[in-house]
Amino acid sequence: MSSFPTWYFDESQIVGIDFEDIAQVETFDCKQTSSAPEIEQVLVKRLGISSGHTIIDLGAGTGTFAIQAALKGASVHAIDISRSMLAYAQQKARKMGATTIKFHRDGFLTYKHNDDLADFVITKAALHILPDFWKMVALMRVSSMLKPNGILYLRDVIFSFPISQYEASIDEWIEHSSKPEGEGWTVKDYQIHMREEHSTFAWIIEGMLTRAGFEITQANYLTPTAAEYVCIKTA
């Protein structure tokens, strides 16, 4: 952070999980059922990722998507702010024979892309660590890393329920999504997310994407508390 202003947002101060604790990283990997290898294989195929493509995976976590993209022959830059998360991902990649991944300890606001412009930027369940002001900064930075007509895929906790129903909607989300300890994300995990992280409304994200120079070609509201977007860089 030394090259950034003192008022710059510090992405390393994330909440809820100690991502430098390898035991918690392993637990996180088990909890991320939405990022199982077979699910990421489907996403790689759906986006048309193949040999010759350059991919930036922002918030790569334990590396499951990056590995599946690399196994298709893509050149992947896997970026995460956690040293332990990256070490765990590198170990997984070696075991899987995914040799075309470069790992970078950085975040949305600090990663400097010094390679060819990317064909795809992927970010899943990570942008919510940033307050809305910094989400906008991050999306402008993402745009600068992409080729013209490059693709941004974004999936996250994003709220599409009516604002007037926020209390009932969040209570229902926590009740139906939480798992017992050891089986997935718990009630406490979801409560921490709501108190201390920065998930926002679909209409806010969509406005940011447009202002950052993207055309939203697909907007899928998976549930009232989750959404995914496929966007093309137009500006």
C-alpha positions in Angstrom: 0.0 0.0 0.0 3.0 2.3 0.2 2.5 3.7 -3.3 -1.2 4.6 -2.6 -2.6 7.6 -0.7 -3.1 7.2 3.0 -6.9 7.5 2.5 -6.9 4.5 0.1 -9.2 1.6 1.2 -7.2 -1.3 2.7 -8.6 -4.5 1.2 -6.5 -6.6 3.6 -8.8 -5.7 6.5 -11.6 -8.1 5.5 -14.0 -9.5 8.1 -15.5 -12.7 9.2 -12.7 -15.1 8.4 -8.9 -15.1 9.1 -7.7 -15.8 5.6 -4.1 -16.1 6.9 -5.2 -19.1 9.0 -4.7 -22.2 6.8 -7.2 -24.2 8.7 -9.9 -21.5 8.0 -8.8 -21.5 4.4 -9.4 -25.2 4.1 -12.8 -24.8 5.8 -13.6 -22.0 3.4 -12.8 -24.2 0.4 -15.3 -26.9 1.8 -18.0 -24.3 2.4 -17.8 -22.8 -1.2 -20.2 -25.4 -2.7 -21.1 -22.8 -5.4 -17.5 -23.1 -6.6 -17.2 -26.9 -6.8 -15.0 -28.0 -9.8 -17.9 -29.4 -11.8 -19.8 -26.1 -11.4 -16.7 -24.1 -12.5 -16.3 -26.4 -15.5 -19.8 -25.5 -16.6 -19.0 -21.8 -16.3 -15.8 -22.1 -18.2 -17.7 -23.8 -21.0 -20.6 -21.4 -20.9 -18.2 -18.4 -21.3 -16.3 -20.0 -24.1 -12.9 -19.9 -22.4 -10.3 -21.9 -24.2 -6.7 -22.1 -25.2 -5.2 -18.7 -26.1 -7.4 -16.7 -23.9 -6.0 -14.5 -21.1 -8.1 -14.6 -17.9 -7.9 -12.4 -14.8 -9.6 -14.0 -11.7 -10.1 -11.3 -9.1 -10.7 -12.7 -5.6 -9.5 -16.1 -6.8 -9.8 -17.6 -3.4 -8.8 -21.3 -3.3 -8.4 -21.3 -7.1 -11.0 -23.7 -8.3 -12.2 -21.5 -11.2 -8.6 -20.5 -12.2 -7.6 -24.2 -12.3 -10.5 -25.2 -14.5 -9.8 -22.3 -16.9 -6.1 -23.3 -17.0 -7.0 -26.9 -17.7 -8.7 -25.6 -20.9 -5.4 -24.0 -21.9 -6.1 -20.4 -20.9 -3.4 -18.2 -19.4 -4.8 -17.2 -16.0 -3.8 -14.5 -13.5 -5.2 -15.5 -10.1 -5.4 -12.6 -7.7 -6.2 -12.7 -4.0 -5.2 -10.6 -1.0 -4.6 -13.6 1.2 -1.1 -15.2 1.2 -2.5 -18.4 2.7 -5.3 -18.6 0.2 -2.9 -18.2 -2.7 -0.6 -20.9 -1.3 -3.5 -23.3 -0.9 -4.6 -22.5 -4.5 -1.1 -23.1 -5.8 -0.9 -26.5 -4.1 -4.3 -27.4 -5.6 -3.1 -26.2 -9.1 0.1 -28.4 -8.9 -1.9 -31.4 -7.9 -4.3 -30.9 -10.9 -1.5 -30.2 -13.4 -2.7 -26.6 -14.0 0.5 -25.0 -15.1 -0.6 -21.8 -16.8 -1.6 -19.9 -13.7 0.3 -16.9 -12.4 -0.6 -16.1 -8.7 -0.6 -12.5 -7.5 -1.1 -11.3 -3.9 -3.2 -8.2 -4.6 -6.8 -6.9 -4.6 -9.3 -5.1 -6.8 -7.7 -1.8 -5.9 -4.0 -2.7 -6.0 -3.5 -5.3 -8.8 -1.5 -3.9 -11.7 -1.9 -5.9 -14.9 1.4 -5.9 -16.7 0.5 -8.6 -19.3 -1.6 -8.5 -22.4 -5.0 -7.1 -22.0 -7.4 -9.8 -20.8 -10.2 -11.5 -22.8 -12.1 -12.2 -19.6 -12.2 -10.9 -16.0 -14.0 -13.1 -13.5 -15.0 -12.2 -10.0 -17.2 -14.3 -7.8 -18.3 -13.6 -4.2 -15.5 -11.0 -3.7 -16.6 -7.6 -4.8 -18.8 -7.2 -1.7 -15.7 -6.6 0.5 -15.6 -3.1 -1.0 -18.0 -0.2 0.0 -19.9 1.2 -3.0 -17.5 4.0 -3.7 -14.6 1.6 -4.0 -16.7 -0.9 -6.0 -16.9 1.8 -8.7 -13.2 2.4 -8.6 -12.6 -1.4 -8.9 -14.9 -1.7 -11.9 -13.2 1.1 -13.7 -9.9 -0.6 -13.0 -11.3 -3.9 -14.3 -12.4 -2.2 -17.5 -8.8 -0.9 -18.0 -7.5 -4.5 -17.9 -9.8 -5.8 -20.6 -9.5 -5.9 -24.4 -12.2 -4.0 -26.3 -15.2 -6.3 -26.3 -13.7 -8.3 -23.5 -16.0 -10.0 -21.0 -16.6 -9.3 -17.3 -18.3 -12.1 -15.4 -19.6 -10.9 -12.0 -21.4 -13.1 -9.4 -22.0 -12.0 -5.8 -24.4 -11.4 -3.0 -26.5 -8.7 -4.7 -30.0 -7.7 -3.5 -33.0 -7.6 -5.9 -35.8 -7.8 -3.3 -37.9 -4.7 -2.8 -36.2 -2.3 -0.5 -39.3 -1.9 1.7 -39.0 -5.7 2.5 -35.4 -5.7 3.5 -35.8 -7.1 7.1 -38.0 -10.0 6.0 -35.9 -10.7 3.0 -32.6 -10.9 4.9 -34.2 -13.0 7.7 -35.5 -15.4 5.1 -32.1 -15.6 3.3 -30.3 -16.4 6.5 -32.9 -18.9 7.7 -33.0 -20.8 4.4 -29.3 -20.6 3.4 -27.5 -21.2 6.7 -26.1 -24.6 7.6 -25.1 -26.2 10.9 -21.5 -25.7 12.1 -19.2 -27.8 10.0 -21.6 -28.2 7.1 -21.4 -24.8 5.4 -22.0 -21.1 6.1 -23.7 -20.7 9.5 -26.2 -18.2 10.8 -23.3 -16.4 12.4 -21.5 -16.2 9.1 -24.5 -14.5 7.4 -25.0 -12.2 10.3 -21.4 -11.0 10.1 -21.7 -10.6 6.3 -24.7 -8.3 6.8 -23.2 -6.3 9.7 -19.7 -5.8 8.4 -19.5 -6.4 4.6 -20.8 -4.3 1.8 -23.3 -6.2 -0.4 -25.6 -3.8 -2.3 -28.6 -3.6 -4.5 -28.8 -4.8 -8.1 -29.8 -1.3 -9.4 -26.7 0.2 -7.8 -24.4 -2.5 -9.3 -26.0 -2.2 -12.7 -25.5 1.6 -12.7 -21.9 1.1 -11.8 -21.3 -1.4 -14.5 -22.8 1.0 -17.1 -20.8 3.9 -15.9 -17.6 1.8 -15.9 -18.1 1.3 -19.7 -19.8 -2.1 -19.8 -22.9 -3.3 -21.6 -24.8 -5.8 -19.5 -25.7 -8.7 -21.9 -27.0 -11.1 -19.2 -28.4 -10.2 -15.8 -29.6 -13.3 -13.9 -31.2 -12.8 -10.4 -30.4 -16.2 -9.1 -32.3 -15.5 -5.8 -33.4 -12.3 -4.2 -30.0 -12.2 -2.6 -27.7 -13.3 -5.4 -27.1 -12.2 -9.0 -24.7 -12.8 -11.9 -23.9 -10.5 -14.8 -22.1 -11.1 -18.1 -20.9 -7.8 -19.5 -19.0 -6.6 -22.6 -16.5 -3.8 -22.4 -17.8 -1.1 -24.8 -15.8 2.0 -23.7 
